[in-house]
Amino acid sequence: MLRKIVVTLFVIVCFILQCSVFGNFAFAGIIPNLMIILTASFGFMRGENDGLIIGFFCGLLNDIFFGSVLGFYALLMMYIGFLNGKFSRIFYPEDIKLPIALIITSDLSYGILCYILLFMLQGKFQFGYYFLHVILPEALYTIVVTMFLYPLILKVNEKMETGE
């Protein structure tokens, strides 16, 4: 029960930070994707099921507040959480290379899928521009924030595991 409360608080706090605080620190309109960090982190720390569930709620918040179709971002984030959960078998808390690689891959995949499904299918074929000016800067900014947020998520997860 405590785990559910803590994870719910993490999702809400990260969403509020992404929408408000990091909105003030935007570089050329680009903000880091804290929902990707949270979904990917809990996915490879806790496994496919937790990644899937956390991804669903992170994506659902994005759908409710920013999406035009309910369920689009929830489905994308569920896939990201589930696929990151596949790496839980080779997760070692002291190694930061795997989390960084998975989070940057998740963010790049998220950006490319959003481009394909939201823009390219509408006839907007400027992938090079979108990749260089939106996807790549967001991924880099997300990785910088990951360096600070991931250790906090890891410590909270370890505390919850020792409590269980």
Secondary structure in CASP SS format (residue, H / E / C, confidence):
PFRMAT SS
TARGET T0000
AUTHOR 0000-0000-0000
METHOD secondary structure of the structure
MODEL  1
M C 1.00
L H 1.00
R H 1.00
K H 1.00
I H 1.00
V H 1.00
V H 1.00
T H 1.00
L H 1.00
F H 1.00
V H 1.00
I H 1.00
V H 1.00
C H 1.00
F H 1.00
I H 1.00
L H 1.00
Q H 1.00
C H 1.00
S H 1.00
V H 1.00
F H 1.00
G H 1.00
N H 1.00
F C 1.00
A C 1.00
F E 1.00
A C 1.00
G C 1.00
I E 1.00
I C 1.00
P C 1.00
N C 1.00
L H 1.00
M H 1.00
I H 1.00
I H 1.00
L H 1.00
T H 1.00
A H 1.00
S H 1.00
F H 1.00
G H 1.00
F H 1.00
M H 1.00
R H 1.00
G C 1.00
E H 1.00
N H 1.00
D H 1.00
G H 1.00
L H 1.00
I H 1.00
I H 1.00
G H 1.00
F H 1.00
F H 1.00
C H 1.00
G H 1.00
L H 1.00
L H 1.00
N H 1.00
D H 1.00
I H 1.00
F H 1.00
F H 1.00
G C 1.00
S C 1.00
V C 1.00
L C 1.00
G C 1.00
F H 1.00
Y H 1.00
A H 1.00
L H 1.00
L H 1.00
M H 1.00
M H 1.00
Y H 1.00
I H 1.00
G H 1.00
F H 1.00
L H 1.00
N H 1.00
G H 1.00
K H 1.00
F H 1.00
S H 1.00
R H 1.00
I H 1.00
F C 1.00
Y C 1.00
P C 1.00
E C 1.00
D C 1.00
I C 1.00
K H 1.00
L H 1.00
P H 1.00
I H 1.00
A H 1.00
L H 1.00
I H 1.00
I H 1.00
T H 1.00
S H 1.00
D H 1.00
L H 1.00
S H 1.00
Y H 1.00
G H 1.00
I H 1.00
L H 1.00
C H 1.00
Y H 1.00
I H 1.00
L H 1.00
L H 1.00
F H 1.00
M H 1.00
L H 1.00
Q H 1.00
G C 1.00
K C 1.00
F C 1.00
Q C 1.00
F H 1.00
G H 1.00
Y H 1.00
Y H 1.00
F H 1.00
L H 1.00
H H 1.00
V H 1.00
I H 1.00
L H 1.00
P H 1.00
E H 1.00
A H 1.00
L H 1.00
Y H 1.00
T H 1.00
I H 1.00
V H 1.00
V H 1.00
T H 1.00
M H 1.00
F H 1.00
L H 1.00
Y H 1.00
P H 1.00
L H 1.00
I H 1.00
L H 1.00
K H 1.00
V H 1.00
N H 1.00
E H 1.00
K H 1.00
M H 1.00
E H 1.00
T H 1.00
G H 1.00
E C 1.00
END
